[in-house]
Amino acid sequence: MDGWRTRSGRPLLAASARLWAMTLLASCAVVVAVLAVLFAHQARPDGFDQAVDAPFITWFGRHSGLGLWLVSPGSLLPAGALAAVIVVCCLMAGRLNGALLAAAALPVAEGLNDGLLKPLVDRTYLGALTYPSGHTTAVFAMTATVTVLLLGAPREGKTGAVRVLVPAAAALLAVVVVIALIGVRFHYFTDTVGGAALGTGTVCGLALVLDLPAFRRWLARDSGQPPVTRERRSAPGRTGG
């Protein structure tokens, strides 16, 4: 609890990262909206999707079992389990706002996907609604979450290799899931682009909201400490500076 008390006001994003997050959020929103307009009510792939998808479909046609195994990290149960692990790790590290981000990212992203965009766009593949890809949304939401938690916050000392390698490994896994989704004919390539943009944009938006001064003050008050107003603290025995 001491760690929680001393770090509850720490922002998710450093000042230098907030502009990037806002830019990424806006870009993702544009991508999702443009693709939604282009492919609304479409029941068959266009020439672009056919050209991109064909090599993956051909290869996974001979390895369908592998493809189904590779898409599984984007399913709700594995993604939800990973989100729960991240929540627990954040609470143990005293990052209450990080735990809130990890807890909200998946349900918010999937709610936008299944509750709003899929029925609104009404794009189908083999009779199923496909835009945006829910598997891709989930895996990119988790990738964006660990990236924000490990790389977005103000640095406390040197950046360790683990802080870079974990987001890189998560991004690689996300790409593998996307390729498998196309190969087993769950989604068109552009479905996965929309899903990646939705998952990433959702996390950027949540991180920016959780970093609002009013929310951080509420979070600090709720954890029983005065609001944190400085990102760095003076070393013991020193004043000023």
C-alpha positions as CSV (number, residue, x, y, z in Angstrom):
1,M,0.0,0.0,0.0
2,D,2.9,2.4,0.6
3,G,3.9,2.0,-3.1
4,W,0.3,2.7,-4.1
5,R,0.2,5.8,-2.0
6,T,3.4,7.3,-3.4
7,R,2.7,6.6,-7.0
8,S,-1.1,6.9,-7.5
9,G,-0.7,10.3,-9.1
10,R,2.0,9.3,-11.6
11,P,0.7,9.9,-15.2
12,L,0.4,7.2,-17.7
13,L,2.0,9.3,-20.4
14,A,5.0,11.6,-20.2
15,A,4.4,15.2,-21.4
16,S,6.3,14.4,-24.6
17,A,4.2,11.3,-25.3
18,R,0.8,13.0,-25.0
19,L,1.0,14.8,-28.4
20,W,1.9,11.4,-30.0
21,A,-1.0,9.8,-28.3
22,M,-3.4,12.5,-29.5
23,T,-2.0,12.3,-33.0
24,L,-2.3,8.5,-33.0
25,L,-5.9,8.6,-31.7
26,A,-6.9,11.0,-34.4
27,S,-5.2,8.9,-37.1
28,C,-6.8,5.7,-35.9
29,A,-10.3,7.3,-35.8
30,V,-9.8,8.5,-39.4
31,V,-8.7,5.0,-40.6
32,V,-11.6,3.3,-38.9
33,A,-14.1,5.8,-40.3
34,V,-12.7,5.8,-43.9
35,L,-12.6,2.0,-44.2
36,A,-16.1,1.8,-42.7
37,V,-17.4,4.1,-45.4
38,L,-15.5,2.3,-48.2
39,F,-16.6,-1.2,-47.2
40,A,-20.1,-0.7,-45.8
41,H,-22.5,-3.5,-46.7
42,Q,-19.9,-5.3,-48.8
43,A,-20.3,-9.1,-49.1
44,R,-17.2,-10.0,-51.1
45,P,-13.6,-8.8,-51.2
46,D,-12.4,-6.1,-53.6
47,G,-9.4,-6.4,-55.8
48,F,-7.0,-5.1,-53.2
49,D,-8.1,-7.5,-50.5
50,Q,-8.0,-10.4,-52.9
51,A,-4.4,-9.6,-53.9
52,V,-3.2,-9.2,-50.3
53,D,-5.2,-12.2,-48.9
54,A,-4.5,-14.8,-51.6
55,P,-0.9,-15.9,-50.6
56,F,-1.9,-16.3,-47.0
57,I,-5.0,-18.2,-47.8
58,T,-3.1,-20.5,-50.1
59,W,-0.4,-21.2,-47.5
60,F,-2.7,-21.7,-44.5
61,G,-4.9,-23.9,-46.7
62,R,-2.2,-26.5,-46.1
63,H,-1.8,-25.6,-42.4
64,S,-5.3,-24.9,-41.2
65,G,-4.7,-26.4,-37.8
66,L,-1.7,-24.1,-37.2
67,G,-3.7,-21.1,-38.4
68,L,-6.5,-21.8,-35.9
69,W,-4.0,-22.1,-33.1
70,L,-2.3,-18.8,-34.1
71,V,-5.5,-16.8,-34.0
72,S,-6.3,-17.9,-30.5
73,P,-4.4,-15.1,-28.6
74,G,-7.0,-12.7,-30.1
75,S,-9.9,-14.6,-28.6
76,L,-11.7,-12.9,-25.7
77,L,-10.7,-15.5,-23.1
78,P,-6.9,-15.4,-23.6
79,A,-7.0,-11.6,-24.1
80,G,-9.1,-11.2,-21.0
81,A,-6.7,-13.4,-19.0
82,L,-3.8,-11.3,-20.1
83,A,-5.7,-8.1,-19.2
84,A,-6.3,-9.6,-15.7
85,V,-2.6,-10.4,-15.3
86,I,-1.7,-6.8,-16.3
87,V,-4.2,-5.4,-13.8
88,V,-2.7,-7.5,-11.0
89,C,0.9,-6.5,-12.0
90,C,-0.1,-2.8,-12.0
91,L,-1.7,-3.0,-8.6
92,M,1.3,-4.8,-7.2
93,A,3.5,-2.0,-8.6
94,G,1.3,0.7,-7.2
95,R,0.0,2.0,-10.5
96,L,-3.8,2.3,-10.0
97,N,-4.3,4.3,-13.2
98,G,-2.4,1.6,-15.1
99,A,-4.7,-1.1,-13.6
100,L,-7.7,1.0,-14.7
101,L,-6.3,1.3,-18.2
102,A,-5.8,-2.5,-18.5
103,A,-9.2,-3.3,-17.0
104,A,-11.0,-0.9,-19.4
105,A,-9.1,-1.3,-22.7
106,L,-10.5,-4.7,-23.8
107,P,-14.2,-4.2,-22.9
108,V,-14.3,-0.7,-24.3
109,A,-12.6,-1.7,-27.6
110,E,-14.7,-4.8,-28.0
111,G,-17.9,-2.9,-27.1
112,L,-17.2,-0.4,-29.8
113,N,-16.4,-3.2,-32.2
114,D,-19.3,-5.6,-31.6
115,G,-21.9,-3.2,-30.2
116,L,-21.5,-0.4,-32.7
117,L,-19.2,-0.8,-35.7
118,K,-19.9,-4.3,-36.9
119,P,-23.7,-3.9,-37.2
120,L,-23.3,-0.4,-38.5
121,V,-20.9,-1.2,-41.3
122,D,-22.5,-4.6,-42.1
123,R,-19.5,-6.0,-44.0
124,T,-19.7,-9.8,-44.3
125,Y,-17.3,-12.6,-45.1
126,L,-18.8,-16.1,-45.6
127,G,-21.9,-14.8,-44.0
128,A,-20.4,-13.3,-40.8
129,L,-19.9,-9.7,-39.8
130,T,-16.2,-8.9,-40.1
131,Y,-15.4,-5.2,-39.9
132,P,-13.5,-4.4,-37.8
133,S,-11.8,-7.6,-36.8
134,G,-12.6,-8.4,-33.2
135,H,-9.5,-10.7,-32.7
136,T,-7.3,-7.9,-34.1
137,T,-9.0,-5.3,-32.0
138,A,-8.3,-7.3,-28.8
139,V,-4.7,-8.2,-29.5
140,F,-3.8,-4.6,-30.6
141,A,-5.6,-3.2,-27.5
142,M,-3.4,-5.4,-25.3
143,T,-0.3,-4.5,-27.3
144,A,-1.1,-0.8,-26.9
145,T,-1.8,-1.2,-23.2
146,V,1.6,-2.8,-22.4
147,T,3.3,-0.2,-24.6
148,V,1.7,2.7,-22.7
149,L,2.5,1.1,-19.4
150,L,6.1,0.4,-20.1
151,L,7.2,3.1,-22.5
152,G,4.6,5.9,-22.2
153,A,5.2,7.0,-18.5
154,P,7.8,9.5,-17.4
155,R,11.1,7.6,-17.0
156,E,12.4,6.7,-13.6
157,G,16.0,6.1,-14.3
158,K,17.3,4.3,-17.4
159,T,14.9,2.4,-19.6
160,G,15.6,-1.3,-19.3
161,A,15.7,-3.7,-22.2
162,V,12.6,-5.5,-20.8
163,R,10.6,-2.3,-21.2
164,V,11.4,-2.3,-24.9
165,L,11.3,-6.0,-25.6
166,V,7.9,-6.7,-24.1
167,P,6.0,-4.3,-26.3
168,A,8.1,-5.4,-29.3
169,A,7.2,-9.1,-28.6
170,A,3.5,-8.1,-28.2
171,A,3.5,-6.3,-31.5
172,L,5.1,-9.3,-33.2
173,L,2.4,-11.5,-31.8
174,A,-0.3,-9.2,-33.0
175,V,1.1,-9.3,-36.6
176,V,1.2,-13.1,-36.4
177,V,-2.5,-13.2,-35.3
178,V,-3.4,-10.9,-38.2
179,I,-1.7,-13.1,-40.8
180,A,-3.4,-16.2,-39.4
181,L,-6.8,-14.5,-39.4
182,I,-6.4,-13.7,-43.1
183,G,-5.0,-17.2,-43.8
184,V,-7.9,-19.1,-42.2
185,R,-10.4,-16.8,-43.9
186,F,-11.9,-15.2,-40.8
187,H,-11.2,-11.7,-42.1
188,Y,-10.1,-9.6,-45.1
189,F,-6.9,-7.7,-44.7
190,T,-8.7,-4.4,-44.4
191,D,-10.8,-5.8,-41.5
192,T,-7.6,-6.3,-39.6
193,V,-6.4,-2.8,-40.4
194,G,-9.6,-1.4,-39.0
195,G,-9.3,-3.6,-35.9
196,A,-5.7,-2.6,-35.3
197,A,-6.7,1.1,-35.5
198,L,-9.7,0.6,-33.2
199,G,-7.7,-1.3,-30.5
200,T,-4.8,1.1,-30.6
201,G,-7.0,4.2,-30.7
202,T,-9.1,3.1,-27.8
203,V,-6.1,2.7,-25.6
204,C,-4.7,6.1,-26.6
205,G,-8.0,7.7,-25.8
206,L,-8.4,6.0,-22.4
207,A,-4.8,6.9,-21.4
208,L,-5.4,10.5,-22.3
209,V,-8.7,10.5,-20.3
210,L,-7.0,8.9,-17.3
211,D,-4.2,11.5,-17.4
212,L,-6.6,14.4,-17.2
213,P,-5.7,16.6,-14.2
214,A,-9.2,16.3,-12.7
215,F,-9.1,12.5,-12.9
216,R,-5.6,12.3,-11.4
217,R,-6.6,14.5,-8.5
218,W,-9.6,12.3,-7.9
219,L,-7.4,9.2,-8.0
220,A,-4.9,10.6,-5.6
221,R,-7.6,11.7,-3.2
222,D,-9.3,8.2,-3.5
223,S,-6.0,6.6,-2.6
224,G,-5.7,8.7,0.5
225,Q,-2.8,11.0,-0.4
226,P,-2.5,14.6,-1.5
227,P,-2.6,15.1,-5.2
228,V,0.8,14.7,-6.9
229,T,1.8,17.9,-8.7
230,R,5.4,17.2,-9.6
231,E,6.6,14.3,-11.6
232,R,10.1,14.2,-10.0
233,R,10.8,14.6,-6.3
234,S,13.9,16.0,-4.6
235,A,16.3,13.5,-3.2
236,P,16.4,13.1,0.6
237,G,18.4,15.8,2.3
238,R,18.2,18.3,-0.6
239,T,16.0,21.3,-1.0
240,G,15.3,23.6,-3.9
241,G,16.4,23.0,-7.4
